[in-house]
Amino acid sequence: MPFSRTRLASALLSSVLLLGVLNASVSAAPSSPAAVTPPGQTLPLNDLRTFAEVLERIKTAYVEPIDDKTLFENAIKGMLSNLDPHSSYLEPEAFRELQESTSGEFGGLGIEVGLEDGILQVIAPIDDSPAATAGLEAQDLIIKIDDQPTKGLSLMESVEKMRGKPGTSIRLTIVREGRKPFDVTLKRAVIKSRSVKSQLLETDYGFLRISQFQVNTGSEVAKALGSLKKENQGQPLKGLILDLRNNPGGVLQAAVEVTDHFISSGLIVYTKGRLANAELRFSANAENASEGVPLVVLINGGSASASEIVAGALQDHKRGIVMGTDSFGKGSVQTVLPLNNDRALKLTTALYYTPKGRSIQAQGIVPDILVERAKLSQEDNVLGIKEADLAGHLGNGNGGPDKRSNADKDKKPRLQDEDYQINQAVNLLKGINVLNSTTAQ
């Protein structure tokens, strides 16, 4: 069918109108001279003609009728999805869900995902979520959702399929290194993510877990540090483990506030981008809620974005020892630019840099001490029998009490006895204290 001048003019007009809407939306955001189109630069007319021709051919030749609104929205999605894995066009429902997720309560599976060569990949499950309970792990590949392949789906399309009414079930087909593909059935829930947890592992040694960075995470960390000191009979801790493993990130300001609790001065993070408002610098205040406690920061391949900012800053300031495995490497900043009709663009606008100028993007944070994930095992004394358990055993020559194995059976297992990386972190903190006390003498 010949492409008439009338149709070409109509399609070009539609294209220009579309570009006008986009330009109006972008101009609503603060801009800089660098972002303004240089004088004399014209729109690429040949490319616009091609776009218009494709638009018209689809409208006239596609097997089913398709309206302009759908075509324009698909064009917008295509523009964004081909920029990078984190830029996207947010329709009203997706925009609302993004706002809910940063507030700490939303519906779904409790899983942070990204795209790896077009396949859906788990970045990290959120603590106490259906995904965490089902045993999903960082770097798992989700190849099917309810038997539908994820290859070819956009990130937003995959997320929409995993979200749904709380109580409904969903089946994911998982590929994990070293295993054949397997199915996991999960029940959707309202995710009320508690971002900060803490406990005293043993006298003088505390554990602080941040599962993701939400609006109130900074203040929650300050409260947790106070609670740990109170649990320790009001005495300052001799060591603290900050657990950022499988933390997919979240709110930038929260990462800055958390870091500020551990350092008293200096740069925390800065960003570089093309817009003036993308050039940000965050520095520490003098207050230090951690009171200089010796610190070990745990990271792994599921530690991304905001958690990498915290680990990188503490590492650069030599405030703590980073232990574990290389982090994920998401060092880009996404800005949400609201559009009309309750829609928005989530657009990558800058890159994060650590205080010493290291870009996190596609590199991640390398730990000071590499400790792979492992399981603790008690190889010696498999039966768990001690001399004091034997019938007719002799008593202690000094009159000391018998130490029977049965006495340990009712004890609740300690976190450091179940988690190898935490165990190694505790041992390191104890070693630091022994070294410090020896040096002081």
ChimeraX attribute file (.defattr): number of C-alpha atoms within 10 A of each C-alpha:
attribute: neighborCount
match mode: 1-to-1
recipient: residues
	/A:1	6
	/A:2	5
	/A:3	10
	/A:4	9
	/A:5	9
	/A:6	9
	/A:7	15
	/A:8	17
	/A:9	14
	/A:10	13
	/A:11	20
	/A:12	21
	/A:13	14
	/A:14	16
	/A:15	18
	/A:16	14
	/A:17	12
	/A:18	15
	/A:19	12
	/A:20	12
	/A:21	14
	/A:22	13
	/A:23	11
	/A:24	11
	/A:25	16
	/A:26	15
	/A:27	12
	/A:28	11
	/A:29	12
	/A:30	11
	/A:31	15
	/A:32	12
	/A:33	10
	/A:34	10
	/A:35	12
	/A:36	10
	/A:37	9
	/A:38	9
	/A:39	6
	/A:40	6
	/A:41	7
	/A:42	8
	/A:43	9
	/A:44	8
	/A:45	10
	/A:46	9
	/A:47	10
	/A:48	16
	/A:49	16
	/A:50	13
	/A:51	16
	/A:52	22
	/A:53	18
	/A:54	12
	/A:55	20
	/A:56	19
	/A:57	14
	/A:58	16
	/A:59	16
	/A:60	12
	/A:61	10
	/A:62	10
	/A:63	8
	/A:64	9
	/A:65	9
	/A:66	12
	/A:67	10
	/A:68	12
	/A:69	9
	/A:70	10
	/A:71	14
	/A:72	15
	/A:73	14
	/A:74	12
	/A:75	15
	/A:76	16
	/A:77	18
	/A:78	14
	/A:79	13
	/A:80	18
	/A:81	17
	/A:82	11
	/A:83	12
	/A:84	11
	/A:85	15
	/A:86	19
	/A:87	22
	/A:88	25
	/A:89	24
	/A:90	22
	/A:91	16
	/A:92	13
	/A:93	11
	/A:94	18
	/A:95	18
	/A:96	15
	/A:97	18
	/A:98	14
	/A:99	13
	/A:100	13
	/A:101	17
	/A:102	17
	/A:103	16
	/A:104	18
	/A:105	15
	/A:106	21
	/A:107	18
	/A:108	26
	/A:109	27
	/A:110	26
	/A:111	22
	/A:112	19
	/A:113	21
	/A:114	21
	/A:115	21
	/A:116	12
	/A:117	9
	/A:118	14
	/A:119	20
	/A:120	27
	/A:121	22
	/A:122	24
	/A:123	25
	/A:124	30
	/A:125	27
	/A:126	25
	/A:127	23
	/A:128	14
	/A:129	20
	/A:130	22
	/A:131	24
	/A:132	16
	/A:133	14
	/A:134	14
	/A:135	10
	/A:136	20
	/A:137	19
	/A:138	24
	/A:139	20
	/A:140	18
	/A:141	25
	/A:142	25
	/A:143	18
	/A:144	19
	/A:145	19
	/A:146	15
	/A:147	12
	/A:148	13
	/A:149	16
	/A:150	22
	/A:151	15
	/A:152	12
	/A:153	15
	/A:154	20
	/A:155	21
	/A:156	18
	/A:157	12
	/A:158	22
	/A:159	19
	/A:160	14
	/A:161	14
	/A:162	22
	/A:163	18
	/A:164	18
	/A:165	13
	/A:166	15
	/A:167	12
	/A:168	12
	/A:169	15
	/A:170	18
	/A:171	16
	/A:172	20
	/A:173	20
	/A:174	21
	/A:175	18
	/A:176	15
	/A:177	9
	/A:178	6
	/A:179	8
	/A:180	8
	/A:181	13
	/A:182	11
	/A:183	15
	/A:184	14
	/A:185	14
	/A:186	19
	/A:187	18
	/A:188	22
	/A:189	20
	/A:190	17
	/A:191	21
	/A:192	17
	/A:193	20
	/A:194	18
	/A:195	21
	/A:196	22
	/A:197	14
	/A:198	19
	/A:199	16
	/A:200	19
	/A:201	18
	/A:202	13
	/A:203	13
	/A:204	18
	/A:205	22
	/A:206	24
	/A:207	23
	/A:208	21
	/A:209	20
	/A:210	24
	/A:211	27
	/A:212	30
	/A:213	27
	/A:214	24
	/A:215	17
	/A:216	17
	/A:217	24
	/A:218	21
	/A:219	14
	/A:220	18
	/A:221	25
	/A:222	16
	/A:223	14
	/A:224	19
	/A:225	23
	/A:226	16
	/A:227	15
	/A:228	24
	/A:229	18
	/A:230	14
	/A:231	16
	/A:232	17
	/A:233	11
	/A:234	11
	/A:235	12
	/A:236	18
	/A:237	23
	/A:238	17
	/A:239	22
	/A:240	25
	/A:241	26
	/A:242	21
	/A:243	25
	/A:244	27
	/A:245	24
	/A:246	28
	/A:247	32
	/A:248	28
	/A:249	27
	/A:250	20
	/A:251	18
	/A:252	18
	/A:253	17
	/A:254	23
	/A:255	26
	/A:256	21
	/A:257	22
	/A:258	21
	/A:259	26
	/A:260	27
	/A:261	22
	/A:262	21
	/A:263	25
	/A:264	17
	/A:265	14
	/A:266	15
	/A:267	20
	/A:268	26
	/A:269	25
	/A:270	21
	/A:271	21
	/A:272	19
	/A:273	16
	/A:274	14
	/A:275	17
	/A:276	14
	/A:277	15
	/A:278	21
	/A:279	15
	/A:280	13
	/A:281	14
	/A:282	16
	/A:283	18
	/A:284	19
	/A:285	14
	/A:286	12
	/A:287	13
	/A:288	16
	/A:289	19
	/A:290	20
	/A:291	14
	/A:292	17
	/A:293	18
	/A:294	20
	/A:295	25
	/A:296	27
	/A:297	25
	/A:298	26
	/A:299	30
	/A:300	27
	/A:301	22
	/A:302	26
	/A:303	32
	/A:304	30
	/A:305	27
	/A:306	27
	/A:307	33
	/A:308	31
	/A:309	29
	/A:310	25
	/A:311	31
	/A:312	27
	/A:313	25
	/A:314	24
	/A:315	22
	/A:316	16
	/A:317	16
	/A:318	12
	/A:319	19
	/A:320	22
	/A:321	20
	/A:322	26
	/A:323	26
	/A:324	25
	/A:325	23
	/A:326	22
	/A:327	28
	/A:328	29
	/A:329	20
	/A:330	25
	/A:331	24
	/A:332	23
	/A:333	23
	/A:334	17
	/A:335	15
	/A:336	20
	/A:337	16
	/A:338	17
	/A:339	18
	/A:340	9
	/A:341	8
	/A:342	13
	/A:343	18
	/A:344	21
	/A:345	22
	/A:346	20
	/A:347	19
	/A:348	20
	/A:349	19
	/A:350	21
	/A:351	19
	/A:352	26
	/A:353	22
	/A:354	25
	/A:355	22
	/A:356	15
	/A:357	12
	/A:358	17
	/A:359	22
	/A:360	24
	/A:361	19
	/A:362	12
	/A:363	14
	/A:364	24
	/A:365	29
	/A:366	22
	/A:367	21
	/A:368	15
	/A:369	13
	/A:370	15
	/A:371	19
	/A:372	13
	/A:373	13
	/A:374	10
	/A:375	10
	/A:376	13
	/A:377	10
	/A:378	7
	/A:379	7
	/A:380	7
	/A:381	8
	/A:382	8
	/A:383	8
	/A:384	13
	/A:385	12
	/A:386	13
	/A:387	14
	/A:388	17
	/A:389	14
	/A:390	10
	/A:391	7
	/A:392	8
	/A:393	10
	/A:394	10
	/A:395	12
	/A:396	11
	/A:397	6
	/A:398	6
	/A:399	7
	/A:400	8
	/A:401	9
	/A:402	15
	/A:403	13
	/A:404	15
	/A:405	14
	/A:406	13
	/A:407	9
	/A:408	11
	/A:409	10
	/A:410	7
	/A:411	8
	/A:412	7
	/A:413	10
	/A:414	11
	/A:415	15
	/A:416	18
	/A:417	13
	/A:418	14
	/A:419	14
	/A:420	18
	/A:421	24
	/A:422	25
	/A:423	15
	/A:424	16
	/A:425	26
	/A:426	23
	/A:427	13
	/A:428	18
	/A:429	20
	/A:430	17
	/A:431	12
	/A:432	16
	/A:433	15
	/A:434	12
	/A:435	11
	/A:436	11
	/A:437	10
	/A:438	9
	/A:439	8
	/A:440	7
	/A:441	5
